[in-house]
Amino acid sequence: MSTIVIDHHPDEARLKELGVSKWPTWSKEVSVFPWVFPEQEIAYILEGEVVITPDGGGAPVTFAKGDLVTFPAGMTCTWDVRKPLHKHYHLDGTLVGRIARRIKLFLKF
């Protein structure tokens, strides 16, 4: 499985190229919870600090305000939101494709 990739404090040209300002946002209070990434997600962290521990013994990864983070498709992990999180995010694929992946994923449980 792929790993989490972090670009610490990318320049404005990179963020503009990706269209980050047009991505939806998501927020989460301080908490710990399990998560699955059905498709690749790219997130730009506006506020907060998070430690993610991949399932299966992967090393914890920390990211915070100003980081551009890429999560690989299929990754399961535990989120530890240590400072309230606010992020822009982009999911790969079409809406129909994302729905189909989620249905397949949850039918396995």
C-alpha positions as CSV (number, residue, x, y, z in Angstrom):
1,M,0.0,0.0,0.0
2,S,1.1,3.6,-0.7
3,T,2.0,5.9,2.1
4,I,0.8,9.4,3.2
5,V,2.7,12.1,1.3
6,I,3.1,15.5,3.0
7,D,4.3,18.7,1.2
8,H,5.1,21.1,4.1
9,H,4.0,24.6,3.3
10,P,3.7,24.4,-0.5
11,D,4.0,27.7,-2.4
12,E,1.0,29.7,-3.6
13,A,1.7,28.8,-7.2
14,R,1.3,25.1,-6.4
15,L,-2.0,25.7,-4.4
16,K,-3.4,27.8,-7.3
17,E,-2.4,25.2,-9.9
18,L,-4.4,22.6,-7.9
19,G,-7.4,24.9,-7.4
20,V,-7.3,24.4,-3.6
21,S,-9.4,27.5,-2.9
22,K,-12.3,26.0,-4.8
23,W,-12.2,22.7,-2.9
24,P,-14.9,22.0,-0.3
25,T,-13.9,22.3,3.4
26,W,-14.3,20.0,6.4
27,S,-13.8,20.6,10.1
28,K,-13.4,18.3,13.1
29,E,-13.1,18.9,16.8
30,V,-10.4,17.3,18.9
31,S,-11.2,13.6,18.8
32,V,-9.9,10.1,17.9
33,F,-11.7,8.0,15.3
34,P,-11.1,5.3,12.7
35,W,-11.2,6.2,9.0
36,V,-11.1,4.6,5.5
37,F,-10.0,6.3,2.3
38,P,-12.0,4.7,-0.5
39,E,-10.2,6.9,-3.0
40,Q,-7.1,9.1,-3.0
41,E,-7.7,12.3,-1.1
42,I,-5.6,15.5,-1.2
43,A,-6.1,17.9,1.7
44,Y,-4.7,21.4,2.4
45,I,-4.7,22.0,6.2
46,L,-6.0,25.5,7.0
47,E,-6.0,25.0,10.8
48,G,-5.2,22.3,13.3
49,E,-2.8,19.4,14.0
50,V,-3.5,15.7,13.4
51,V,-1.6,12.4,13.9
52,I,-2.7,9.5,11.7
53,T,-1.7,6.0,12.4
54,P,-2.2,3.6,9.5
55,D,-3.7,0.2,10.4
56,G,-1.4,-2.8,10.2
57,G,1.6,-1.3,12.0
58,G,2.5,1.7,9.9
59,A,4.4,4.6,11.5
60,P,2.3,7.5,12.8
61,V,2.3,10.6,10.5
62,T,1.8,14.1,11.8
63,F,0.6,17.1,9.8
64,A,-0.6,20.6,10.6
65,K,-1.6,24.0,9.4
66,G,0.0,24.8,6.0
67,D,0.6,21.2,4.9
68,L,-0.7,19.7,1.7
69,V,-1.4,16.0,2.4
70,T,-2.1,13.1,0.0
71,F,-3.8,10.0,1.4
72,P,-3.7,6.9,-0.7
73,A,-6.8,5.1,-1.9
74,G,-7.7,2.0,0.3
75,M,-5.8,3.2,3.4
76,T,-7.4,2.5,6.8
77,C,-6.2,4.4,9.8
78,T,-6.9,6.1,13.1
79,W,-7.1,9.9,13.2
80,D,-6.0,11.7,16.4
81,V,-7.1,15.3,16.0
82,R,-5.0,17.1,18.5
83,K,-5.9,20.7,17.6
84,P,-9.3,21.5,15.9
85,L,-9.0,20.7,12.2
86,H,-10.2,22.8,9.2
87,K,-9.1,21.6,5.8
88,H,-9.8,21.9,2.1
89,Y,-10.1,18.5,0.4
90,H,-10.3,17.0,-3.0
91,L,-11.3,13.4,-3.8
92,D,-10.2,11.6,-6.9
93,G,-12.8,10.4,-9.5
94,T,-16.4,11.2,-10.3
95,L,-19.3,11.4,-7.9
96,V,-20.7,8.2,-9.3
97,G,-17.4,6.4,-9.0
98,R,-16.9,7.5,-5.4
99,I,-20.4,6.3,-4.5
100,A,-19.7,2.9,-6.1
101,R,-16.4,2.5,-4.3
102,R,-18.1,3.3,-0.9
103,I,-20.9,0.8,-1.6
104,K,-18.3,-1.9,-2.4
105,L,-16.3,-1.0,0.7
106,F,-19.2,-1.1,3.1
107,L,-20.6,-4.4,1.6
108,K,-17.4,-6.0,2.8
109,F,-18.3,-5.3,6.4
